[in-house]
């Protein structure tokens, strides 16, 4: 179930609004989309997959909505893991690894660019 949209990461591109098959999000002019119908979320991860900024967190198993504290903790842990070097060496000159969403979106985008026969 969709749990978090990071206002700091979100660029208000509304790709998630268009990607969601169950219309969970509502576009907000000049700001990040709003989770308008959380109970309609099917946990398909399409919003998270297509988000170019990794600004969304979808809980893989959810039988209830998370509390504000649970959402904050999950978001912090998820984003901290992508911001820190994975080998613990602390090499600040090395860029962070690509996010799951960005690497997957690149592959999907390339498949749409194939010439028509």
C-alpha positions as CSV (number, residue, x, y, z in Angstrom):
1,X,0.0,0.0,0.0
2,X,1.3,3.5,-0.8
3,X,2.5,5.1,2.4
4,X,4.8,8.1,1.6
5,X,5.4,10.8,-0.9
6,X,8.5,12.7,0.0
7,X,7.9,16.4,-0.5
8,X,11.7,17.0,-0.5
9,X,12.3,14.6,-3.4
10,X,9.1,15.0,-5.4
11,X,9.3,17.4,-8.4
12,X,5.5,17.4,-9.0
13,X,5.9,15.7,-12.4
14,X,2.7,13.7,-11.7
15,X,4.0,10.6,-13.4
16,X,2.7,8.6,-10.4
17,X,-0.8,10.1,-10.9
18,X,-0.9,8.8,-14.5
19,X,0.8,5.5,-13.7
20,X,-1.6,4.4,-11.0
21,X,-4.2,2.0,-12.4
22,X,-6.6,2.6,-9.5
23,X,-6.4,6.4,-9.4
24,X,-5.0,6.6,-5.8
25,X,-3.4,10.0,-6.3
26,X,-4.8,13.4,-6.9
27,X,-2.7,16.1,-8.6
28,X,-2.1,19.2,-6.6
29,X,-1.2,22.3,-8.7
30,X,2.3,23.5,-7.8
31,X,3.0,20.7,-5.3
32,X,3.5,17.0,-4.8
33,X,0.4,14.8,-5.5
34,X,-1.8,13.8,-2.6
35,X,-2.6,10.3,-1.6
36,X,-6.4,10.7,-2.0
37,X,-7.7,7.1,-2.1
38,X,-5.1,5.0,-0.1
39,X,-7.5,2.1,0.4
40,X,-7.8,1.7,-3.4
41,X,-4.0,1.0,-3.6
42,X,-3.4,-2.5,-5.0
43,X,0.3,-2.5,-4.0
44,X,1.3,-2.9,-7.7
45,X,4.4,-0.6,-7.3
46,X,3.7,1.2,-10.6
47,X,4.0,4.6,-9.0
48,X,7.2,3.7,-7.3
49,X,8.5,2.1,-10.5
50,X,7.9,5.1,-12.7
51,X,8.9,7.8,-10.2
52,X,12.1,9.4,-11.6
53,X,13.1,10.9,-8.2
54,X,12.4,7.8,-5.9
55,X,10.0,10.0,-3.9
56,X,7.5,7.3,-3.1
57,X,7.4,4.4,-0.7
58,X,5.0,1.5,-1.2
59,X,4.8,-0.9,1.7
60,X,5.0,-4.5,0.2
61,X,2.6,-6.0,2.8
62,X,-0.1,-3.9,4.4
63,X,-3.3,-5.0,6.0
64,X,-3.8,-1.6,7.5
65,X,-2.6,2.0,7.0
66,X,0.7,2.8,8.6
67,X,0.8,5.3,11.4
68,X,2.7,8.6,10.9
69,X,5.6,7.2,12.9
70,X,5.8,4.0,10.9
71,X,5.7,6.0,7.6
72,X,8.5,8.3,8.8
73,X,10.7,5.4,9.9
74,X,10.2,3.5,6.7
75,X,10.9,6.5,4.5
76,X,14.0,7.4,6.5
77,X,15.4,3.8,6.4
78,X,14.6,3.5,2.6
79,X,16.2,6.8,1.6
80,X,19.2,6.4,4.0
81,X,20.1,3.1,2.4
82,X,20.2,4.6,-1.1
83,X,22.2,7.7,0.0
84,X,25.0,5.9,1.8
85,X,27.8,3.9,0.0
86,X,26.9,0.2,0.1
87,X,30.4,-1.0,1.0
88,X,30.8,1.2,4.0
89,X,34.0,2.7,2.8
90,X,32.6,6.1,2.9
91,X,33.9,7.2,-0.5
92,X,32.0,10.5,-0.9
93,X,33.3,10.9,-4.5
94,X,31.5,7.8,-5.7
95,X,27.9,8.5,-6.9
96,X,25.2,6.5,-5.1
97,X,23.9,3.4,-6.8
98,X,21.0,3.8,-9.2
99,X,17.6,3.4,-7.6
100,X,15.4,0.5,-8.5
101,X,12.9,2.9,-10.1
102,X,15.4,4.8,-12.3
103,X,17.2,1.7,-13.6
104,X,13.9,0.0,-14.4
105,X,12.4,3.1,-16.0
106,X,15.4,3.4,-18.3
107,X,14.9,-0.1,-19.5
108,X,11.2,0.4,-20.1
109,X,11.8,3.7,-21.9
110,X,14.3,2.1,-24.2
111,X,11.7,-0.6,-25.1
112,X,9.3,2.2,-26.2
113,X,11.9,3.7,-28.5
114,X,12.3,0.7,-30.8
115,X,11.5,1.4,-34.4
116,X,8.2,0.3,-35.8
117,X,8.3,-2.4,-38.5
